[in-house]
Amino acid sequence: MTDRIDQALDADLNHVNAEIARTDQKAALLTGLAGAALAVVGGVVKDYSLPLTAQIIGALGVAALLAAIFLLFQTILPDTGGSTPVGWPRWATCTPDQVLDELRQGQERRAERLCAMSRIAVRKMRGIRQAIHCLRGGICLLTLTALTARLLA
């Protein structure tokens, strides 16, 4: 490969790895926020007797928050490549000699690794987007719960 392609592969691999790290940080932050929201809901609900309508709306809001947490857990779940691992998960299936052979052929494997890592990054981004939609829906439902409880009280 030419120096220009080598540099582009290295730069793109670094960029994708950085994106994956950022998505993991976002997912961890959002998981913490969703968990905190559930804790607040649990603390508030035990002190009040809500009308049935508010209970139903609140249950839907809690379900949306739980769905968001599940999606975020799926997002941060490590991907080891399944039946066709690439990079260090592949090395775990190799002997030391096979690892050395893989490293000697490294330039051909960088493009394969870039594709695999890009797919992982896209999957993580989609998971975060879906979780954010669930979080927004859950927050709206919980807000509606509070308004309903106030109006029906």
C-alpha positions as CSV (number, residue, x, y, z in Angstrom):
1,M,0.0,0.0,0.0
2,T,1.1,3.5,-0.6
3,D,2.0,5.9,2.2
4,R,-1.1,7.9,1.5
5,I,-3.4,4.9,1.9
6,D,-1.5,3.8,5.1
7,Q,-2.0,7.3,6.6
8,A,-5.6,7.3,5.6
9,L,-6.3,3.9,7.1
10,D,-4.5,4.8,10.3
11,A,-6.4,8.1,10.6
12,D,-9.7,6.5,9.9
13,L,-9.1,3.7,12.4
14,N,-8.2,6.2,15.1
15,H,-11.3,8.2,14.2
16,V,-13.7,5.2,14.4
17,N,-12.1,4.0,17.7
18,A,-12.6,7.5,19.1
19,E,-16.2,7.5,18.0
20,I,-16.8,4.1,19.7
21,A,-15.2,5.5,22.9
22,R,-17.5,8.5,22.8
23,T,-20.6,6.4,22.2
24,D,-19.7,4.2,25.2
25,Q,-19.3,7.3,27.3
26,K,-22.7,8.7,26.1
27,A,-24.4,5.4,26.8
28,A,-22.9,5.2,30.3
29,L,-24.1,8.8,31.0
30,L,-27.5,8.2,29.7
31,T,-27.9,4.9,31.6
32,G,-27.0,6.8,34.8
33,L,-29.5,9.6,34.0
34,A,-32.3,7.1,33.3
35,G,-31.5,5.2,36.5
36,A,-31.6,8.4,38.4
37,A,-35.0,9.3,36.9
38,L,-36.3,5.9,37.9
39,A,-35.0,6.4,41.4
40,V,-36.8,9.7,41.6
41,V,-40.0,8.3,40.3
42,G,-39.8,5.4,42.9
43,G,-39.2,7.9,45.7
44,V,-42.0,10.2,44.7
45,V,-44.6,7.5,43.9
46,K,-44.4,5.8,47.3
47,D,-45.4,9.1,49.0
48,Y,-48.5,9.7,46.9
49,S,-51.7,7.9,46.1
50,L,-52.2,8.5,42.3
51,P,-55.4,8.3,40.4
52,L,-55.7,5.2,38.2
53,T,-55.2,7.2,35.0
54,A,-52.0,8.7,36.3
55,Q,-50.8,5.3,37.4
56,I,-51.3,3.9,33.9
57,I,-49.5,6.8,32.3
58,G,-46.8,6.6,34.9
59,A,-46.3,2.9,34.3
60,L,-45.9,3.6,30.5
61,G,-43.3,6.2,31.4
62,V,-41.4,3.8,33.6
63,A,-41.6,1.2,30.9
64,A,-40.1,3.6,28.4
65,L,-37.3,4.4,30.7
66,L,-36.6,0.7,31.3
67,A,-36.6,0.2,27.5
68,A,-34.1,3.0,27.2
69,I,-31.8,1.4,29.8
70,F,-32.1,-2.0,28.0
71,L,-31.2,-0.4,24.7
72,L,-28.2,1.4,26.3
73,F,-27.0,-1.9,27.9
74,Q,-27.2,-3.5,24.4
75,T,-25.1,-0.5,23.1
76,I,-22.3,-0.9,25.6
77,L,-22.3,-4.7,25.4
78,P,-18.8,-5.7,24.0
79,D,-18.8,-7.0,20.5
80,T,-16.2,-9.7,20.0
81,G,-17.0,-10.4,16.4
82,G,-19.1,-13.5,16.7
83,S,-18.0,-16.2,14.2
84,T,-15.7,-13.8,12.3
85,P,-13.7,-11.8,14.9
86,V,-11.3,-9.1,13.8
87,G,-8.3,-7.6,15.7
88,W,-7.7,-8.6,19.3
89,P,-10.8,-10.9,19.5
90,R,-9.4,-12.8,16.6
91,W,-6.0,-13.1,18.3
92,A,-7.8,-14.8,21.2
93,T,-8.6,-17.7,18.9
94,C,-5.0,-18.0,17.5
95,T,-1.7,-19.5,18.5
96,P,1.2,-17.2,19.1
97,D,2.6,-18.1,15.7
98,Q,-0.7,-17.3,14.1
99,V,-0.8,-13.9,15.9
100,L,2.7,-13.1,14.5
101,D,1.6,-14.0,11.0
102,E,-1.5,-11.8,11.4
103,L,0.7,-8.9,12.5
104,R,3.1,-9.4,9.6
105,Q,0.1,-9.1,7.3
106,G,-1.2,-6.1,9.2
107,Q,-1.7,-3.8,6.3
108,E,-4.3,-6.0,4.6
109,R,-6.1,-6.5,7.9
110,R,-6.4,-2.8,8.7
111,A,-9.1,-2.3,6.0
112,E,-11.0,-5.3,7.3
113,R,-10.7,-3.9,10.8
114,L,-11.8,-0.5,9.7
115,C,-15.0,-2.0,8.2
116,A,-15.7,-4.1,11.3
117,M,-15.1,-1.2,13.7
118,S,-17.3,1.1,11.6
119,R,-20.1,-1.4,11.7
120,I,-19.8,-1.5,15.5
121,A,-19.8,2.3,15.7
122,V,-22.9,2.6,13.6
123,R,-24.7,-0.1,15.7
124,K,-23.8,1.8,18.9
125,M,-25.0,5.1,17.4
126,R,-28.3,3.6,16.4
127,G,-28.8,2.1,19.8
128,I,-28.2,5.5,21.5
129,R,-30.6,7.2,19.1
130,Q,-33.3,4.6,19.9
131,A,-32.6,4.9,23.6
132,I,-32.9,8.7,23.5
133,H,-36.3,8.4,21.8
134,C,-37.4,6.1,24.6
135,L,-36.0,8.5,27.2
136,R,-37.8,11.4,25.7
137,G,-41.0,9.5,25.5
138,G,-40.6,8.3,29.1
139,I,-39.9,11.8,30.4
140,C,-43.0,13.2,28.5
141,L,-45.2,10.4,29.9
142,L,-43.9,11.0,33.5
143,T,-44.6,14.7,33.0
144,L,-48.1,13.9,31.8
145,T,-48.4,11.7,34.9
146,A,-47.7,14.5,37.2
147,L,-50.1,16.8,35.4
148,T,-52.8,14.2,35.3
149,A,-52.3,13.5,39.0
150,R,-52.5,17.2,39.8
151,L,-55.7,17.7,37.7
152,L,-57.5,14.7,39.0
153,A,-56.5,15.2,42.6
